[in-house]
């Protein structure tokens, strides 16, 4: 086999149609091979793991999450992962987060708050730069980057994806819904349309899947309760239920 | 047996001052030239001439006539001392024109005498210093030999006496052995031409003729051993600078100088077992103010590559001023080095230290752009955490609060209440509550009833009603 070809095949980000059988252990596995499963991290949600071909978050290749408000509503997806990664004593980088995460909640969920590193870049260029720095540095167990609604060229995203293949950092990029139309270089593209409902739009070595329902948070009752807005009058909720004032 | 290497800087008055390249320059003291550069030398200028002669000989408008600056010379020698400390700790300033280094005890370390002297010469050349050296078992002879033929430097097969013998007497006079001026003139008149002839004379006769002082000096020059008990103690700070001799037009031109200065810092730190957390760069102008910028690191270290990376990022954030012709590196406070226990086999062996990323990000984005969340004992959510710029470990904190938001808004967002229905991105439904939080009574009292509500998209959010103003707010978003 010629050297450049072998080089390409051995790259961790190369997708291959089929493993040739012999010699498969001698080489690094390709991006979509069965053996690639070692570079994943359980999501903490059985329903989601079942639908992702690699049975967890891909550690090399990046996860792209599209949502309506560019990622404020999707952090629930990553809480179990953040707690699991807390053992690594590395940074959990938040690049351009929309708000500050609430430390008491993180602590209650077993996430080491001192590992959270918040980075506030001023503009789009700095955001890309800081994201790439965090991914390339081996000091982060996970990099969350809120890329926001800006347009990004494929080459810019590809650069991040290449960086993500180089080491074992989980890379999560939050983007707006509008990005659905554009190609993505990342291994996994998800979207969150409703609370705790995930669609897989694209994944390496697997099929798209829709309406993956994550279990509700145990300690939150997810059905509307007959609480009233304490002004004393009767009102109708959007579910049509009549609430009566508490005496 | 001691071995002294004397480094004499004959052009120190010139080379310690910022100069324009490729133009004749002379340093004058009391209207007399004391040092000239190559361009001035080829124009026929030499030490000893008067200012008037200089002006008569050279008519170019680029002639640089510089007044001698003794304080600059002293500073340059201080920098050279710090540089030489990485070669040997036994060194001293000599006659304010050079450095005496005792190298006999560290030859093996530097790979032999020839290697050491070559390294020293190329180092000094890079720093822009002309050097003449002398090598002898004692400081007097080393100094004297530095005025003599430089090819004799390695003539170690010859004994000191053999090398001294050939030194002509007039050299002694030129070498500013002022106090013996009359004695040497008298000896010359008597037909004596070399130092060897003097040394062959009987000591008592010489003492009578030339004085005890001269005799003492002769015995110093021929001594086979010369030791000082006091080693040099470098100051716990670092300063070094480089002049380019031309104006810097873009930042990349500064990079080699930065690397060179940082390598000097690393060498100094290694030799003195120091580390730095904060370095200051000065972009120097010949006239006018210097531009400064700081580079900080959260961990003390002396790794020149890491400092260079951080400095490069910081530099990119600065607009390059005009007329920058030099670069200086200043470390005001060096810290004692602490030992790092390296993990030889662990998983972490190929990971860089955590603070490296923080430093890199800060160097480009600024100190304020990076922070961490910390917990505080307070009831009001917006007060129960603060954003800390001090990236250090926080005390562990555990709480049973799980019905809390993931995102906390800096400022609560007001909710519209219309026809007894709450509106925020659509109609809100209350899920859980109320939970009353009261606090801050000593300042602006707050009393709030907190609820968990659901947006139309099914997203639970954390809202409250201010019991004083009856206004509703969103405080955060649940995971």
Boltz contact constraints between the chains, C-beta under 6 A:
constraints:
  - contact:
      token1: [A, 72]
      token2: [B, 407]
      max_distance: 6.0
  - contact:
      token1: [A, 72]
      token2: [B, 477]
      max_distance: 6.0
  - contact:
      token1: [A, 73]
      token2: [B, 459]
      max_distance: 6.0
  - contact:
      token1: [A, 75]
      token2: [B, 406]
      max_distance: 6.0
  - contact:
      token1: [A, 75]
      token2: [B, 479]
      max_distance: 6.0
  - contact:
      token1: [A, 76]
      token2: [B, 479]
      max_distance: 6.0
  - contact:
      token1: [A, 79]
      token2: [B, 479]
      max_distance: 6.0
  - contact:
      token1: [A, 99]
      token2: [B, 407]
      max_distance: 6.0
  - contact:
      token1: [A, 99]
      token2: [B, 409]
      max_distance: 6.0
  - contact:
      token1: [A, 100]
      token2: [B, 408]
      max_distance: 6.0
  - contact:
      token1: [A, 101]
      token2: [B, 406]
      max_distance: 6.0
  - contact:
      token1: [A, 102]
      token2: [B, 404]
      max_distance: 6.0
  - contact:
      token1: [A, 102]
      token2: [B, 405]
      max_distance: 6.0
  - contact:
      token1: [A, 102]
      token2: [B, 408]
      max_distance: 6.0
  - contact:
      token1: [A, 103]
      token2: [B, 373]
      max_distance: 6.0
  - contact:
      token1: [A, 103]
      token2: [B, 375]
      max_distance: 6.0
  - contact:
      token1: [A, 103]
      token2: [B, 385]
      max_distance: 6.0
  - contact:
      token1: [A, 104]
      token2: [B, 399]
      max_distance: 6.0
  - contact:
      token1: [A, 104]
      token2: [B, 401]
      max_distance: 6.0
  - contact:
      token1: [A, 104]
      token2: [B, 404]
      max_distance: 6.0
  - contact:
      token1: [A, 105]
      token2: [B, 404]
      max_distance: 6.0
  - contact:
      token1: [A, 105]
      token2: [B, 406]
      max_distance: 6.0
  - contact:
      token1: [A, 107]
      token2: [B, 397]
      max_distance: 6.0
  - contact:
      token1: [A, 107]
      token2: [B, 398]
      max_distance: 6.0
  - contact:
      token1: [A, 107]
      token2: [B, 399]
      max_distance: 6.0
  - contact:
      token1: [A, 108]
      token2: [B, 399]
      max_distance: 6.0
  - contact:
      token1: [A, 108]
      token2: [B, 401]
      max_distance: 6.0
  - contact:
      token1: [A, 108]
      token2: [B, 402]
      max_distance: 6.0
  - contact:
      token1: [A, 113]
      token2: [B, 373]
      max_distance: 6.0
  - contact:
      token1: [A, 114]
      token2: [B, 393]
      max_distance: 6.0
  - contact:
      token1: [A, 114]
      token2: [B, 394]
      max_distance: 6.0
  - contact:
      token1: [A, 116]
      token2: [B, 373]
      max_distance: 6.0
  - contact:
      token1: [A, 118]
      token2: [B, 371]
      max_distance: 6.0
  - contact:
      token1: [A, 119]
      token2: [B, 361]
      max_distance: 6.0
  - contact:
      token1: [A, 119]
      token2: [B, 370]
      max_distance: 6.0
  - contact:
      token1: [A, 120]
      token2: [B, 369]
      max_distance: 6.0
  - contact:
      token1: [A, 121]
      token2: [B, 365]
      max_distance: 6.0
  - contact:
      token1: [A, 126]
      token2: [B, 365]
      max_distance: 6.0
  - contact:
      token1: [A, 130]
      token2: [B, 361]
      max_distance: 6.0
  - contact:
      token1: [A, 133]
      token2: [B, 360]
      max_distance: 6.0
  - contact:
      token1: [A, 137]
      token2: [B, 357]
      max_distance: 6.0
  - contact:
      token1: [A, 138]
      token2: [B, 351]
      max_distance: 6.0
  - contact:
      token1: [A, 138]
      token2: [B, 352]
      max_distance: 6.0
  - contact:
      token1: [A, 139]
      token2: [B, 352]
      max_distance: 6.0
  - contact:
      token1: [A, 139]
      token2: [B, 354]
      max_distance: 6.0
  - contact:
      token1: [A, 139]
      token2: [B, 357]
      max_distance: 6.0
  - contact:
      token1: [A, 194]
      token2: [B, 457]
      max_distance: 6.0
  - contact:
      token1: [A, 194]
      token2: [B, 458]
      max_distance: 6.0
  - contact:
      token1: [A, 195]
      token2: [B, 458]
      max_distance: 6.0
  - contact:
      token1: [A, 195]
      token2: [B, 459]
      max_distance: 6.0
  - contact:
      token1: [A, 219]
      token2: [B, 402]
      max_distance: 6.0
  - contact:
      token1: [A, 219]
      token2: [B, 403]
      max_distance: 6.0
  - contact:
      token1: [A, 224]
      token2: [B, 429]
      max_distance: 6.0
  - contact:
      token1: [A, 225]
      token2: [B, 431]
      max_distance: 6.0
  - contact:
      token1: [A, 227]
      token2: [B, 430]
      max_distance: 6.0
  - contact:
      token1: [A, 229]
      token2: [B, 420]
      max_distance: 6.0
  - contact:
      token1: [A, 231]
      token2: [B, 420]
      max_distance: 6.0
  - contact:
      token1: [A, 233]
      token2: [B, 420]
      max_distance: 6.0
  - contact:
      token1: [A, 235]
      token2: [B, 420]
      max_distance: 6.0
  - contact:
      token1: [A, 237]
      token2: [B, 429]
      max_distance: 6.0
  - contact:
      token1: [A, 238]
      token2: [B, 427]
      max_distance: 6.0
